[in-house]
Amino acid sequence: MHRHLYTLRALAMALAALGAVTAHAECSRVIQVPMSSTGLSVLVNGDAVSGIYPDLLRVMSDKEKCTFAMTAVPRARLEVLFESGRADLLMPASKTPKRDALGTFVALIQNRALLMSIQSKRPAIGSVRELLEQTSLKVALVRGFDYGQPYQDLVATLGQQGRLILEVDALSIARLLKAGTADVTIMAPTILAGAVQGDERVRDMVDALRMEPLEELPWGSSGVYVSNTSLSPADKAALLEAMERAARSGDVWKSFQRYYSPAVLKNGIRPLP
């Protein structure tokens, strides 16, 4: 009798231990994660990707028993891949209504797009309206970036005014700003600062950046979209659980603090509340 009870207790303990293990995500297939250059959040060197978010996925791969295939693609193609169901995750990404129709969002950080330029004596700009009134200023933006409807409306109006320059990445924008071909840009400051820090041709800009918030572009959330169409229900649920654990850990904010100076983070990135 005692031996029987011991066996039952041992079996219960084994099942409890198994439950603790299987409580973590476990994916049934390789998860496809195309990525594009995004400051120090995603660094692209040929076919290799590194930076804050690739590091996060590699840590998660060990913890969560999910394998992530990370490939480098241009930003505009990244959006197309996610829209067509050929990308399982979209990251990093700001939360927008358009993307909400395609995937389920998990916030990992709070961010804000800022108007940025090289320091000058021009009058301060604090709103989209003021920017549109400064008709002599050329505005360079990264194709495929999306900071919500006010941003998209601004892009359309700048195009109509003939003041819009679209480029493939933040480094191209930095070079335009340094050459004087463009006067200002709009993006999360960590993206531009990361591109500037990583290239000797524009590295001297890092301490000369002027950052101005626009009232129509408030603080929002940045993180990851998990596809609603490309994943099985079980894999989607596993990935959402894994991402929510990463969000609760605060590890993403700690990584931003390691990669960026406080001056860059102050106006554009902050931890989740």
ChimeraX commands (.cxc) that place a marker at each C-alpha (Angstrom):
marker #1 position 0.00,0.00,0.00 radius 0.5
marker #1 position 2.77,2.43,0.98 radius 0.5
marker #1 position 4.67,1.51,-2.16 radius 0.5
marker #1 position 1.52,2.21,-4.24 radius 0.5
marker #1 position 1.10,5.65,-2.64 radius 0.5
marker #1 position 4.77,6.42,-3.22 radius 0.5
marker #1 position 4.41,5.46,-6.87 radius 0.5
marker #1 position 1.36,7.71,-7.26 radius 0.5
marker #1 position 3.19,10.63,-5.63 radius 0.5
marker #1 position 6.20,10.09,-7.85 radius 0.5
marker #1 position 3.96,9.98,-10.92 radius 0.5
marker #1 position 2.20,13.20,-9.83 radius 0.5
marker #1 position 5.55,14.94,-9.35 radius 0.5
marker #1 position 6.75,13.79,-12.75 radius 0.5
marker #1 position 3.59,15.06,-14.42 radius 0.5
marker #1 position 3.91,18.38,-12.60 radius 0.5
marker #1 position 7.49,18.72,-13.80 radius 0.5
marker #1 position 6.43,17.85,-17.33 radius 0.5
marker #1 position 3.68,20.44,-17.09 radius 0.5
marker #1 position 6.21,23.07,-16.03 radius 0.5
marker #1 position 8.29,22.31,-19.09 radius 0.5
marker #1 position 5.44,22.17,-21.55 radius 0.5
marker #1 position 3.95,25.42,-20.16 radius 0.5
marker #1 position 6.45,27.16,-22.40 radius 0.5
marker #1 position 5.88,27.61,-26.10 radius 0.5
marker #1 position 6.85,24.87,-28.49 radius 0.5
marker #1 position 6.43,25.50,-32.21 radius 0.5
marker #1 position 5.53,22.78,-34.70 radius 0.5
marker #1 position 7.66,24.25,-37.50 radius 0.5
marker #1 position 10.33,26.86,-38.22 radius 0.5
marker #1 position 8.92,30.38,-37.75 radius 0.5
marker #1 position 9.65,32.71,-40.68 radius 0.5
marker #1 position 10.85,36.16,-39.60 radius 0.5
marker #1 position 12.07,38.41,-42.43 radius 0.5
marker #1 position 13.72,41.56,-41.05 radius 0.5
marker #1 position 14.97,44.87,-42.39 radius 0.5
marker #1 position 17.61,47.28,-41.13 radius 0.5
marker #1 position 16.13,49.30,-38.23 radius 0.5
marker #1 position 18.81,51.21,-36.35 radius 0.5
marker #1 position 20.42,49.01,-33.71 radius 0.5
marker #1 position 17.14,47.13,-33.26 radius 0.5
marker #1 position 17.98,45.14,-36.40 radius 0.5
marker #1 position 21.43,45.30,-37.98 radius 0.5
marker #1 position 21.86,43.81,-41.45 radius 0.5
marker #1 position 25.26,42.78,-42.78 radius 0.5
marker #1 position 24.78,40.92,-46.05 radius 0.5
marker #1 position 22.54,37.97,-45.19 radius 0.5
marker #1 position 23.31,38.16,-41.46 radius 0.5
marker #1 position 21.02,39.92,-38.99 radius 0.5
marker #1 position 21.84,40.99,-35.44 radius 0.5
marker #1 position 20.76,43.63,-32.93 radius 0.5
marker #1 position 18.17,43.94,-30.17 radius 0.5
marker #1 position 15.33,41.96,-31.75 radius 0.5
marker #1 position 17.38,39.18,-33.37 radius 0.5
marker #1 position 19.11,38.74,-29.99 radius 0.5
marker #1 position 15.69,38.47,-28.35 radius 0.5
marker #1 position 14.58,35.75,-30.78 radius 0.5
marker #1 position 17.80,33.77,-30.30 radius 0.5
marker #1 position 17.29,33.79,-26.52 radius 0.5
marker #1 position 13.66,32.83,-27.00 radius 0.5
marker #1 position 14.67,30.00,-29.32 radius 0.5
marker #1 position 16.50,28.34,-26.43 radius 0.5
marker #1 position 13.83,29.08,-23.82 radius 0.5
marker #1 position 10.69,28.42,-25.84 radius 0.5
marker #1 position 11.72,25.53,-28.12 radius 0.5
marker #1 position 10.88,27.56,-31.23 radius 0.5
marker #1 position 13.25,27.95,-34.17 radius 0.5
marker #1 position 13.23,31.31,-35.95 radius 0.5
marker #1 position 14.50,31.72,-39.52 radius 0.5
marker #1 position 15.61,35.35,-39.78 radius 0.5
marker #1 position 16.27,36.71,-43.26 radius 0.5
marker #1 position 17.23,40.20,-44.43 radius 0.5
marker #1 position 14.82,42.00,-46.78 radius 0.5
marker #1 position 14.08,45.64,-47.70 radius 0.5
marker #1 position 11.52,47.34,-45.44 radius 0.5
marker #1 position 8.87,47.75,-48.15 radius 0.5
marker #1 position 9.12,44.03,-49.01 radius 0.5
marker #1 position 8.80,43.15,-45.34 radius 0.5
marker #1 position 5.34,44.68,-45.24 radius 0.5
marker #1 position 4.31,42.82,-48.41 radius 0.5
marker #1 position 5.50,39.48,-46.99 radius 0.5
marker #1 position 3.48,39.98,-43.82 radius 0.5
marker #1 position 0.38,41.12,-45.70 radius 0.5
marker #1 position 0.53,38.07,-47.99 radius 0.5
marker #1 position 1.02,35.57,-45.14 radius 0.5
marker #1 position 4.61,34.72,-46.04 radius 0.5
marker #1 position 5.99,36.15,-42.79 radius 0.5
marker #1 position 4.94,34.74,-39.42 radius 0.5
marker #1 position 6.19,37.68,-37.37 radius 0.5
marker #1 position 6.55,41.39,-38.13 radius 0.5
marker #1 position 9.10,43.03,-35.83 radius 0.5
marker #1 position 9.89,45.59,-34.73 radius 0.5
marker #1 position 6.60,47.24,-35.68 radius 0.5
marker #1 position 4.50,50.09,-34.34 radius 0.5
marker #1 position 0.85,49.32,-33.62 radius 0.5
marker #1 position -1.45,50.59,-36.39 radius 0.5
marker #1 position -5.06,49.84,-37.44 radius 0.5
marker #1 position -3.87,48.52,-40.82 radius 0.5
marker #1 position -1.59,45.96,-39.22 radius 0.5
marker #1 position -4.23,45.03,-36.63 radius 0.5
marker #1 position -6.24,43.51,-39.49 radius 0.5
marker #1 position -3.32,41.21,-40.34 radius 0.5
marker #1 position -1.91,40.10,-37.00 radius 0.5
marker #1 position -2.16,40.13,-33.23 radius 0.5
marker #1 position 0.05,42.73,-31.58 radius 0.5
marker #1 position 2.20,42.32,-28.48 radius 0.5
marker #1 position 3.75,45.52,-27.14 radius 0.5
marker #1 position 7.40,45.25,-26.05 radius 0.5
marker #1 position 8.30,48.92,-25.67 radius 0.5
marker #1 position 6.77,52.39,-26.00 radius 0.5
marker #1 position 8.06,54.64,-28.75 radius 0.5
marker #1 position 7.40,57.93,-30.46 radius 0.5
marker #1 position 8.31,59.16,-33.92 radius 0.5
marker #1 position 10.05,62.54,-33.85 radius 0.5
marker #1 position 10.84,65.21,-36.41 radius 0.5
marker #1 position 14.63,65.06,-36.77 radius 0.5
marker #1 position 17.20,67.17,-38.55 radius 0.5
marker #1 position 20.76,68.45,-38.20 radius 0.5
marker #1 position 21.01,71.25,-35.64 radius 0.5
marker #1 position 20.23,74.66,-37.17 radius 0.5
marker #1 position 18.73,78.06,-36.31 radius 0.5
marker #1 position 15.40,77.44,-38.06 radius 0.5
marker #1 position 12.29,78.10,-35.93 radius 0.5
marker #1 position 11.01,75.18,-33.88 radius 0.5
marker #1 position 8.31,72.97,-35.40 radius 0.5
marker #1 position 5.82,71.39,-32.99 radius 0.5
marker #1 position 3.03,70.09,-35.18 radius 0.5
marker #1 position 2.27,68.57,-38.57 radius 0.5
marker #1 position 0.46,71.80,-39.47 radius 0.5
marker #1 position 3.60,73.85,-38.83 radius 0.5
marker #1 position 5.68,71.40,-40.86 radius 0.5
marker #1 position 3.28,71.66,-43.81 radius 0.5
marker #1 position 3.47,75.46,-43.62 radius 0.5
marker #1 position 7.28,75.34,-43.97 radius 0.5
marker #1 position 7.02,74.65,-47.69 radius 0.5
marker #1 position 10.74,75.16,-48.33 radius 0.5
marker #1 position 11.69,72.11,-46.24 radius 0.5
marker #1 position 12.27,68.82,-48.05 radius 0.5
marker #1 position 11.14,65.80,-46.02 radius 0.5
marker #1 position 12.83,62.40,-46.42 radius 0.5
marker #1 position 11.04,59.31,-45.10 radius 0.5
marker #1 position 11.65,55.55,-45.15 radius 0.5
marker #1 position 9.33,53.72,-47.51 radius 0.5
marker #1 position 7.12,51.31,-45.55 radius 0.5
marker #1 position 7.34,53.02,-42.16 radius 0.5
marker #1 position 3.94,53.57,-40.55 radius 0.5
marker #1 position 3.23,55.61,-37.41 radius 0.5
marker #1 position -0.54,55.70,-37.77 radius 0.5
marker #1 position -3.11,57.64,-39.78 radius 0.5
marker #1 position -1.83,61.19,-39.08 radius 0.5
marker #1 position 1.57,60.08,-40.38 radius 0.5
marker #1 position 0.04,58.51,-43.49 radius 0.5
marker #1 position -2.00,61.67,-44.14 radius 0.5
marker #1 position 1.18,63.72,-43.83 radius 0.5
marker #1 position 3.01,61.47,-46.31 radius 0.5
marker #1 position 0.17,61.93,-48.84 radius 0.5
marker #1 position 0.12,65.73,-48.44 radius 0.5
marker #1 position 3.91,66.05,-48.71 radius 0.5
marker #1 position 3.75,64.02,-51.91 radius 0.5
marker #1 position 1.13,66.35,-53.33 radius 0.5
marker #1 position 3.30,69.34,-52.41 radius 0.5
marker #1 position 6.32,67.82,-54.16 radius 0.5
marker #1 position 8.38,67.92,-50.96 radius 0.5
marker #1 position 8.61,64.18,-50.25 radius 0.5
marker #1 position 11.69,61.99,-50.73 radius 0.5
marker #1 position 11.21,58.25,-50.07 radius 0.5
marker #1 position 14.23,56.05,-49.33 radius 0.5
marker #1 position 14.76,52.38,-48.52 radius 0.5
marker #1 position 16.37,52.75,-45.08 radius 0.5
marker #1 position 17.45,55.14,-42.35 radius 0.5
marker #1 position 21.09,55.23,-43.48 radius 0.5
marker #1 position 20.02,56.60,-46.86 radius 0.5
marker #1 position 18.01,59.26,-45.02 radius 0.5
marker #1 position 21.02,60.19,-42.86 radius 0.5
marker #1 position 23.17,60.68,-45.95 radius 0.5
marker #1 position 20.53,62.92,-47.53 radius 0.5
marker #1 position 20.36,65.03,-44.37 radius 0.5
marker #1 position 24.14,65.38,-44.22 radius 0.5
marker #1 position 24.35,66.32,-47.90 radius 0.5
marker #1 position 21.58,68.91,-47.50 radius 0.5
marker #1 position 19.40,67.17,-50.10 radius 0.5
marker #1 position 16.74,66.73,-47.40 radius 0.5
marker #1 position 16.07,69.03,-44.45 radius 0.5
marker #1 position 14.11,66.83,-42.02 radius 0.5
marker #1 position 12.89,63.29,-41.45 radius 0.5
marker #1 position 10.35,61.59,-39.18 radius 0.5
marker #1 position 11.00,58.28,-37.42 radius 0.5
marker #1 position 11.77,56.81,-34.00 radius 0.5
marker #1 position 15.06,58.42,-32.90 radius 0.5
marker #1 position 16.70,55.10,-32.12 radius 0.5
marker #1 position 16.35,54.09,-35.77 radius 0.5
marker #1 position 18.17,57.13,-37.15 radius 0.5
marker #1 position 20.72,57.25,-34.32 radius 0.5
marker #1 position 21.48,53.57,-34.80 radius 0.5
marker #1 position 22.03,54.00,-38.54 radius 0.5
marker #1 position 24.26,57.01,-37.93 radius 0.5
marker #1 position 26.36,55.27,-35.26 radius 0.5
marker #1 position 26.97,52.30,-37.54 radius 0.5
marker #1 position 28.42,54.14,-40.56 radius 0.5
marker #1 position 31.62,56.19,-40.50 radius 0.5
marker #1 position 30.39,58.43,-43.35 radius 0.5
marker #1 position 27.68,59.92,-41.13 radius 0.5
marker #1 position 28.84,59.02,-37.62 radius 0.5
marker #1 position 29.67,62.65,-36.83 radius 0.5
marker #1 position 25.93,63.45,-37.04 radius 0.5
marker #1 position 25.10,61.53,-33.87 radius 0.5
marker #1 position 25.71,64.48,-31.52 radius 0.5
marker #1 position 24.23,67.02,-33.94 radius 0.5
marker #1 position 20.72,65.63,-34.27 radius 0.5
marker #1 position 17.83,67.94,-33.45 radius 0.5
marker #1 position 14.77,66.07,-32.18 radius 0.5
marker #1 position 11.31,67.66,-32.04 radius 0.5
marker #1 position 8.04,65.95,-31.06 radius 0.5
marker #1 position 4.98,66.62,-33.23 radius 0.5
marker #1 position 1.69,66.88,-31.34 radius 0.5
marker #1 position -0.15,64.66,-33.86 radius 0.5
marker #1 position 2.34,61.82,-33.33 radius 0.5
marker #1 position 1.98,60.84,-29.65 radius 0.5
marker #1 position 3.56,58.00,-27.71 radius 0.5
marker #1 position 2.51,54.60,-28.97 radius 0.5
marker #1 position 3.53,50.97,-28.70 radius 0.5
marker #1 position 6.21,49.11,-30.59 radius 0.5
marker #1 position 6.70,45.39,-30.55 radius 0.5
marker #1 position 5.75,42.38,-32.64 radius 0.5
marker #1 position 2.80,41.30,-34.76 radius 0.5
marker #1 position 2.03,37.58,-34.81 radius 0.5
marker #1 position 0.35,36.63,-38.10 radius 0.5
marker #1 position -3.36,35.81,-38.08 radius 0.5
marker #1 position -3.14,33.88,-41.36 radius 0.5
marker #1 position 0.16,32.04,-41.73 radius 0.5
marker #1 position 0.25,30.14,-38.43 radius 0.5
marker #1 position -1.69,27.22,-37.02 radius 0.5
marker #1 position -3.84,28.11,-33.98 radius 0.5
marker #1 position -1.44,26.19,-31.72 radius 0.5
marker #1 position 1.68,27.91,-33.06 radius 0.5
marker #1 position 0.02,31.33,-32.89 radius 0.5
marker #1 position -1.00,30.75,-29.27 radius 0.5
marker #1 position 2.50,29.51,-28.38 radius 0.5
marker #1 position 4.17,32.54,-29.95 radius 0.5
marker #1 position 1.78,34.98,-28.29 radius 0.5
marker #1 position 2.50,33.41,-24.90 radius 0.5
marker #1 position 6.25,33.59,-25.54 radius 0.5
marker #1 position 6.10,37.24,-26.62 radius 0.5
marker #1 position 3.95,38.20,-23.65 radius 0.5
marker #1 position 6.52,36.59,-21.33 radius 0.5
marker #1 position 9.25,38.62,-23.05 radius 0.5
marker #1 position 7.19,41.79,-22.58 radius 0.5
marker #1 position 6.67,41.13,-18.86 radius 0.5
marker #1 position 10.39,40.46,-18.36 radius 0.5
marker #1 position 11.43,43.98,-19.39 radius 0.5
marker #1 position 14.40,42.52,-21.28 radius 0.5
marker #1 position 13.74,44.60,-24.41 radius 0.5
marker #1 position 13.96,47.88,-22.49 radius 0.5
marker #1 position 17.19,46.69,-20.83 radius 0.5
marker #1 position 18.61,45.93,-24.28 radius 0.5
marker #1 position 17.74,49.43,-25.52 radius 0.5
marker #1 position 19.56,50.87,-22.52 radius 0.5
marker #1 position 22.64,48.82,-23.39 radius 0.5
marker #1 position 22.62,49.79,-27.08 radius 0.5
marker #1 position 21.70,53.51,-26.88 radius 0.5
marker #1 position 22.70,56.59,-24.91 radius 0.5
marker #1 position 20.18,58.16,-22.49 radius 0.5
marker #1 position 20.03,61.25,-24.73 radius 0.5
marker #1 position 18.66,59.21,-27.63 radius 0.5
marker #1 position 16.20,57.28,-25.48 radius 0.5
marker #1 position 14.89,60.28,-23.54 radius 0.5
marker #1 position 12.43,61.60,-26.12 radius 0.5
marker #1 position 11.59,58.55,-28.18 radius 0.5
marker #1 position 11.74,55.24,-26.26 radius 0.5
marker #1 position 10.51,54.22,-22.81 radius 0.5
marker #1 position 9.56,50.99,-21.02 radius 0.5
marker #1 position 6.04,49.65,-20.87 radius 0.5
marker #1 position 4.03,51.10,-17.98 radius 0.5
marker link #1:1,2 radius 0.2
marker link #1:2,3 radius 0.2
marker link #1:3,4 radius 0.2
marker link #1:4,5 radius 0.2
marker link #1:5,6 radius 0.2
marker link #1:6,7 radius 0.2
marker link #1:7,8 radius 0.2
marker link #1:8,9 radius 0.2
marker link #1:9,10 radius 0.2
marker link #1:10,11 radius 0.2
marker link #1:11,12 radius 0.2
marker link #1:12,13 radius 0.2
marker link #1:13,14 radius 0.2
marker link #1:14,15 radius 0.2
marker link #1:15,16 radius 0.2
marker link #1:16,17 radius 0.2
marker link #1:17,18 radius 0.2
marker link #1:18,19 radius 0.2
marker link #1:19,20 radius 0.2
marker link #1:20,21 radius 0.2
marker link #1:21,22 radius 0.2
marker link #1:22,23 radius 0.2
marker link #1:23,24 radius 0.2
marker link #1:24,25 radius 0.2
marker link #1:25,26 radius 0.2
marker link #1:26,27 radius 0.2
marker link #1:27,28 radius 0.2
marker link #1:28,29 radius 0.2
marker link #1:29,30 radius 0.2
marker link #1:30,31 radius 0.2
marker link #1:31,32 radius 0.2
marker link #1:32,33 radius 0.2
marker link #1:33,34 radius 0.2
marker link #1:34,35 radius 0.2
marker link #1:35,36 radius 0.2
marker link #1:36,37 radius 0.2
marker link #1:37,38 radius 0.2
marker link #1:38,39 radius 0.2
marker link #1:39,40 radius 0.2
marker link #1:40,41 radius 0.2
marker link #1:41,42 radius 0.2
marker link #1:42,43 radius 0.2
marker link #1:43,44 radius 0.2
marker link #1:44,45 radius 0.2
marker link #1:45,46 radius 0.2
marker link #1:46,47 radius 0.2
marker link #1:47,48 radius 0.2
marker link #1:48,49 radius 0.2
marker link #1:49,50 radius 0.2
marker link #1:50,51 radius 0.2
marker link #1:51,52 radius 0.2
marker link #1:52,53 radius 0.2
marker link #1:53,54 radius 0.2
marker link #1:54,55 radius 0.2
marker link #1:55,56 radius 0.2
marker link #1:56,57 radius 0.2
marker link #1:57,58 radius 0.2
marker link #1:58,59 radius 0.2
marker link #1:59,60 radius 0.2
marker link #1:60,61 radius 0.2
marker link #1:61,62 radius 0.2
marker link #1:62,63 radius 0.2
marker link #1:63,64 radius 0.2
marker link #1:64,65 radius 0.2
marker link #1:65,66 radius 0.2
marker link #1:66,67 radius 0.2
marker link #1:67,68 radius 0.2
marker link #1:68,69 radius 0.2
marker link #1:69,70 radius 0.2
marker link #1:70,71 radius 0.2
marker link #1:71,72 radius 0.2
marker link #1:72,73 radius 0.2
marker link #1:73,74 radius 0.2
marker link #1:74,75 radius 0.2
marker link #1:75,76 radius 0.2
marker link #1:76,77 radius 0.2
marker link #1:77,78 radius 0.2
marker link #1:78,79 radius 0.2
marker link #1:79,80 radius 0.2
marker link #1:80,81 radius 0.2
marker link #1:81,82 radius 0.2
marker link #1:82,83 radius 0.2
marker link #1:83,84 radius 0.2
marker link #1:84,85 radius 0.2
marker link #1:85,86 radius 0.2
marker link #1:86,87 radius 0.2
marker link #1:87,88 radius 0.2
marker link #1:88,89 radius 0.2
marker link #1:89,90 radius 0.2
marker link #1:90,91 radius 0.2
marker link #1:91,92 radius 0.2
marker link #1:92,93 radius 0.2
marker link #1:93,94 radius 0.2
marker link #1:94,95 radius 0.2
marker link #1:95,96 radius 0.2
marker link #1:96,97 radius 0.2
marker link #1:97,98 radius 0.2
marker link #1:98,99 radius 0.2
marker link #1:99,100 radius 0.2
marker link #1:100,101 radius 0.2
marker link #1:101,102 radius 0.2
marker link #1:102,103 radius 0.2
marker link #1:103,104 radius 0.2
marker link #1:104,105 radius 0.2
marker link #1:105,106 radius 0.2
marker link #1:106,107 radius 0.2
marker link #1:107,108 radius 0.2
marker link #1:108,109 radius 0.2
marker link #1:109,110 radius 0.2
marker link #1:110,111 radius 0.2
marker link #1:111,112 radius 0.2
marker link #1:112,113 radius 0.2
marker link #1:113,114 radius 0.2
marker link #1:114,115 radius 0.2
marker link #1:115,116 radius 0.2
marker link #1:116,117 radius 0.2
marker link #1:117,118 radius 0.2
marker link #1:118,119 radius 0.2
marker link #1:119,120 radius 0.2
marker link #1:120,121 radius 0.2
marker link #1:121,122 radius 0.2
marker link #1:122,123 radius 0.2
marker link #1:123,124 radius 0.2
marker link #1:124,125 radius 0.2
marker link #1:125,126 radius 0.2
marker link #1:126,127 radius 0.2
marker link #1:127,128 radius 0.2
marker link #1:128,129 radius 0.2
marker link #1:129,130 radius 0.2
marker link #1:130,131 radius 0.2
marker link #1:131,132 radius 0.2
marker link #1:132,133 radius 0.2
marker link #1:133,134 radius 0.2
marker link #1:134,135 radius 0.2
marker link #1:135,136 radius 0.2
marker link #1:136,137 radius 0.2
marker link #1:137,138 radius 0.2
marker link #1:138,139 radius 0.2
marker link #1:139,140 radius 0.2
marker link #1:140,141 radius 0.2
marker link #1:141,142 radius 0.2
marker link #1:142,143 radius 0.2
marker link #1:143,144 radius 0.2
marker link #1:144,145 radius 0.2
marker link #1:145,146 radius 0.2
marker link #1:146,147 radius 0.2
marker link #1:147,148 radius 0.2
marker link #1:148,149 radius 0.2
marker link #1:149,150 radius 0.2
marker link #1:150,151 radius 0.2
marker link #1:151,152 radius 0.2
marker link #1:152,153 radius 0.2
marker link #1:153,154 radius 0.2
marker link #1:154,155 radius 0.2
marker link #1:155,156 radius 0.2
marker link #1:156,157 radius 0.2
marker link #1:157,158 radius 0.2
marker link #1:158,159 radius 0.2
marker link #1:159,160 radius 0.2
marker link #1:160,161 radius 0.2
marker link #1:161,162 radius 0.2
marker link #1:162,163 radius 0.2
marker link #1:163,164 radius 0.2
marker link #1:164,165 radius 0.2
marker link #1:165,166 radius 0.2
marker link #1:166,167 radius 0.2
marker link #1:167,168 radius 0.2
marker link #1:168,169 radius 0.2
marker link #1:169,170 radius 0.2
marker link #1:170,171 radius 0.2
marker link #1:171,172 radius 0.2
marker link #1:172,173 radius 0.2
marker link #1:173,174 radius 0.2
marker link #1:174,175 radius 0.2
marker link #1:175,176 radius 0.2
marker link #1:176,177 radius 0.2
marker link #1:177,178 radius 0.2
marker link #1:178,179 radius 0.2
marker link #1:179,180 radius 0.2
marker link #1:180,181 radius 0.2
marker link #1:181,182 radius 0.2
marker link #1:182,183 radius 0.2
marker link #1:183,184 radius 0.2
marker link #1:184,185 radius 0.2
marker link #1:185,186 radius 0.2
marker link #1:186,187 radius 0.2
marker link #1:187,188 radius 0.2
marker link #1:188,189 radius 0.2
marker link #1:189,190 radius 0.2
marker link #1:190,191 radius 0.2
marker link #1:191,192 radius 0.2
marker link #1:192,193 radius 0.2
marker link #1:193,194 radius 0.2
marker link #1:194,195 radius 0.2
marker link #1:195,196 radius 0.2
marker link #1:196,197 radius 0.2
marker link #1:197,198 radius 0.2
marker link #1:198,199 radius 0.2
marker link #1:199,200 radius 0.2
marker link #1:200,201 radius 0.2
marker link #1:201,202 radius 0.2
marker link #1:202,203 radius 0.2
marker link #1:203,204 radius 0.2
marker link #1:204,205 radius 0.2
marker link #1:205,206 radius 0.2
marker link #1:206,207 radius 0.2
marker link #1:207,208 radius 0.2
marker link #1:208,209 radius 0.2
marker link #1:209,210 radius 0.2
marker link #1:210,211 radius 0.2
marker link #1:211,212 radius 0.2
marker link #1:212,213 radius 0.2
marker link #1:213,214 radius 0.2
marker link #1:214,215 radius 0.2
marker link #1:215,216 radius 0.2
marker link #1:216,217 radius 0.2
marker link #1:217,218 radius 0.2
marker link #1:218,219 radius 0.2
marker link #1:219,220 radius 0.2
marker link #1:220,221 radius 0.2
marker link #1:221,222 radius 0.2
marker link #1:222,223 radius 0.2
marker link #1:223,224 radius 0.2
marker link #1:224,225 radius 0.2
marker link #1:225,226 radius 0.2
marker link #1:226,227 radius 0.2
marker link #1:227,228 radius 0.2
marker link #1:228,229 radius 0.2
marker link #1:229,230 radius 0.2
marker link #1:230,231 radius 0.2
marker link #1:231,232 radius 0.2
marker link #1:232,233 radius 0.2
marker link #1:233,234 radius 0.2
marker link #1:234,235 radius 0.2
marker link #1:235,236 radius 0.2
marker link #1:236,237 radius 0.2
marker link #1:237,238 radius 0.2
marker link #1:238,239 radius 0.2
marker link #1:239,240 radius 0.2
marker link #1:240,241 radius 0.2
marker link #1:241,242 radius 0.2
marker link #1:242,243 radius 0.2
marker link #1:243,244 radius 0.2
marker link #1:244,245 radius 0.2
marker link #1:245,246 radius 0.2
marker link #1:246,247 radius 0.2
marker link #1:247,248 radius 0.2
marker link #1:248,249 radius 0.2
marker link #1:249,250 radius 0.2
marker link #1:250,251 radius 0.2
marker link #1:251,252 radius 0.2
marker link #1:252,253 radius 0.2
marker link #1:253,254 radius 0.2
marker link #1:254,255 radius 0.2
marker link #1:255,256 radius 0.2
marker link #1:256,257 radius 0.2
marker link #1:257,258 radius 0.2
marker link #1:258,259 radius 0.2
marker link #1:259,260 radius 0.2
marker link #1:260,261 radius 0.2
marker link #1:261,262 radius 0.2
marker link #1:262,263 radius 0.2
marker link #1:263,264 radius 0.2
marker link #1:264,265 radius 0.2
marker link #1:265,266 radius 0.2
marker link #1:266,267 radius 0.2
marker link #1:267,268 radius 0.2
marker link #1:268,269 radius 0.2
marker link #1:269,270 radius 0.2
marker link #1:270,271 radius 0.2
marker link #1:271,272 radius 0.2
marker link #1:272,273 radius 0.2
view
